[in-house]
């Protein structure tokens, strides 16, 4: 199977499974990856990102095939939570 055939066969769902396997070292069913499987998954994920990653995250591969690195300021802006958008608040002194 050549590279183009491989990329054509990777669906977004398969990409997510491969990404999960790389991040955790295990397949979604719990089986452990071998080093060879990890390396192969990493290559497939990087090729997929280079072709499909229109809005790259920090430290992912962009469509030009380069590693996309965001500055600390850009990351803070992206993750900043506005005061009115609090996820959870509590008052420990409240009965």
C-alpha atoms as a printed R data frame, in Angstrom:
   type eleno elety resid chain resno       x      y      z
1  ATOM     1    CA   UNK     A     1   0.000  0.000  0.000
2  ATOM     2    CA   UNK     A     2   1.459  3.366 -0.962
3  ATOM     3    CA   UNK     A     3   1.171  6.601  1.014
4  ATOM     4    CA   UNK     A     4  -1.802  7.990 -0.923
5  ATOM     5    CA   UNK     A     5  -3.758  4.754 -0.512
6  ATOM     6    CA   UNK     A     6  -2.976  4.737  3.193
7  ATOM     7    CA   UNK     A     7  -4.138  8.336  3.643
8  ATOM     8    CA   UNK     A     8  -7.309  7.688  1.631
9  ATOM     9    CA   UNK     A     9  -8.168  4.762  3.906
10 ATOM    10    CA   UNK     A    10  -7.819  6.762  7.158
11 ATOM    11    CA   UNK     A    11 -11.204  8.123  8.222
12 ATOM    12    CA   UNK     A    12 -11.549 10.753 10.969
13 ATOM    13    CA   UNK     A    13 -12.657  7.948 13.316
14 ATOM    14    CA   UNK     A    14  -9.562  5.864 12.531
15 ATOM    15    CA   UNK     A    15  -7.405  8.970 12.995
16 ATOM    16    CA   UNK     A    16  -8.895  9.489 16.480
17 ATOM    17    CA   UNK     A    17  -8.223  5.826 17.377
18 ATOM    18    CA   UNK     A    18  -4.608  6.124 16.224
19 ATOM    19    CA   UNK     A    19  -4.178  9.383 18.141
20 ATOM    20    CA   UNK     A    20  -5.626  7.784 21.286
21 ATOM    21    CA   UNK     A    21  -3.254  4.838 20.897
22 ATOM    22    CA   UNK     A    22  -0.236  7.141 20.619
23 ATOM    23    CA   UNK     A    23  -1.278  9.283 23.583
24 ATOM    24    CA   UNK     A    24  -2.030  6.389 25.942
25 ATOM    25    CA   UNK     A    25   0.188  3.592 24.622
26 ATOM    26    CA   UNK     A    26  -2.887  1.372 24.366
27 ATOM    27    CA   UNK     A    27  -5.487  0.537 21.758
28 ATOM    28    CA   UNK     A    28  -9.060  1.593 22.592
29 ATOM    29    CA   UNK     A    29  -9.791 -2.050 23.572
30 ATOM    30    CA   UNK     A    30  -7.012 -1.870 26.203
31 ATOM    31    CA   UNK     A    31  -4.310 -3.839 24.381
32 ATOM    32    CA   UNK     A    32  -0.785 -2.465 24.727
33 ATOM    33    CA   UNK     A    33   1.022 -1.070 21.650
34 ATOM    34    CA   UNK     A    34   4.385 -2.469 20.682
35 ATOM    35    CA   UNK     A    35   7.134  0.019 19.837
36 ATOM    36    CA   UNK     A    36   6.733 -0.866 16.147
37 ATOM    37    CA   UNK     A    37   2.963 -0.216 16.298
38 ATOM    38    CA   UNK     A    38   3.547  3.083 18.102
39 ATOM    39    CA   UNK     A    39   6.032  4.203 15.453
40 ATOM    40    CA   UNK     A    40   3.685  3.206 12.617
41 ATOM    41    CA   UNK     A    41   0.739  4.978 14.255
42 ATOM    42    CA   UNK     A    42   2.839  8.109 14.767
43 ATOM    43    CA   UNK     A    43   3.822  8.178 11.093
44 ATOM    44    CA   UNK     A    44   0.218  7.669  9.967
45 ATOM    45    CA   UNK     A    45  -1.047 10.432 12.287
46 ATOM    46    CA   UNK     A    46   1.613 12.880 11.091
47 ATOM    47    CA   UNK     A    47   0.810 12.147  7.429
48 ATOM    48    CA   UNK     A    48  -2.923 12.522  8.097
49 ATOM    49    CA   UNK     A    49  -2.383 15.843  9.889
50 ATOM    50    CA   UNK     A    50  -0.194 17.132  7.054
51 ATOM    51    CA   UNK     A    51  -3.027 16.497  4.619
52 ATOM    52    CA   UNK     A    52  -6.133 17.365  6.671
53 ATOM    53    CA   UNK     A    53  -5.097 19.665  9.538
54 ATOM    54    CA   UNK     A    54  -6.604 23.011  8.469
55 ATOM    55    CA   UNK     A    55  -6.626 24.486 11.975
56 ATOM    56    CA   UNK     A    56  -3.572 22.973 13.702
57 ATOM    57    CA   UNK     A    57  -3.236 22.724 17.456
58 ATOM    58    CA   UNK     A    58   0.005 23.467 19.278
59 ATOM    59    CA   UNK     A    59   2.692 20.883 18.447
60 ATOM    60    CA   UNK     A    60   0.739 19.235 15.622
61 ATOM    61    CA   UNK     A    61   1.589 18.993 11.935
62 ATOM    62    CA   UNK     A    62   0.104 21.678  9.678
63 ATOM    63    CA   UNK     A    63  -0.803 21.290  6.003
64 ATOM    64    CA   UNK     A    64   2.630 22.463  4.913
65 ATOM    65    CA   UNK     A    65   4.111 19.458  6.736
66 ATOM    66    CA   UNK     A    66   5.726 21.597  9.448
67 ATOM    67    CA   UNK     A    67   5.260 21.344 13.212
68 ATOM    68    CA   UNK     A    68   2.878 24.112 14.292
69 ATOM    69    CA   UNK     A    69   4.141 25.813 17.454
70 ATOM    70    CA   UNK     A    70   2.061 28.500 19.140
71 ATOM    71    CA   UNK     A    71   3.595 31.208 21.289
72 ATOM    72    CA   UNK     A    72   2.829 31.317 24.999
73 ATOM    73    CA   UNK     A    73   0.748 34.467 24.430
74 ATOM    74    CA   UNK     A    74  -1.322 32.781 21.695
75 ATOM    75    CA   UNK     A    75  -1.942 29.784 23.933
76 ATOM    76    CA   UNK     A    76  -3.046 32.025 26.809
77 ATOM    77    CA   UNK     A    77  -5.468 33.866 24.510
78 ATOM    78    CA   UNK     A    78  -6.866 30.589 23.254
79 ATOM    79    CA   UNK     A    79  -7.407 29.127 26.723
80 ATOM    80    CA   UNK     A    80  -8.419 32.296 28.546
81 ATOM    81    CA   UNK     A    81 -11.759 31.999 30.322
82 ATOM    82    CA   UNK     A    82 -13.689 35.220 30.716
83 ATOM    83    CA   UNK     A    83 -14.911 36.174 34.194
84 ATOM    84    CA   UNK     A    84 -18.541 35.662 33.176
85 ATOM    85    CA   UNK     A    85 -17.839 32.228 31.720
86 ATOM    86    CA   UNK     A    86 -16.965 30.509 34.994
87 ATOM    87    CA   UNK     A    87 -17.391 26.763 34.798
88 ATOM    88    CA   UNK     A    88 -17.994 26.284 38.511
89 ATOM    89    CA   UNK     A    89 -18.115 28.554 41.538
90 ATOM    90    CA   UNK     A    90 -18.602 27.734 45.201
91 ATOM    91    CA   UNK     A    91 -18.687 29.511 48.523
92 ATOM    92    CA   UNK     A    92 -17.157 27.356 51.285
93 ATOM    93    CA   UNK     A    93 -18.710 29.596 53.978
94 ATOM    94    CA   UNK     A    94 -22.248 28.989 52.749
95 ATOM    95    CA   UNK     A    95 -24.373 26.551 54.812
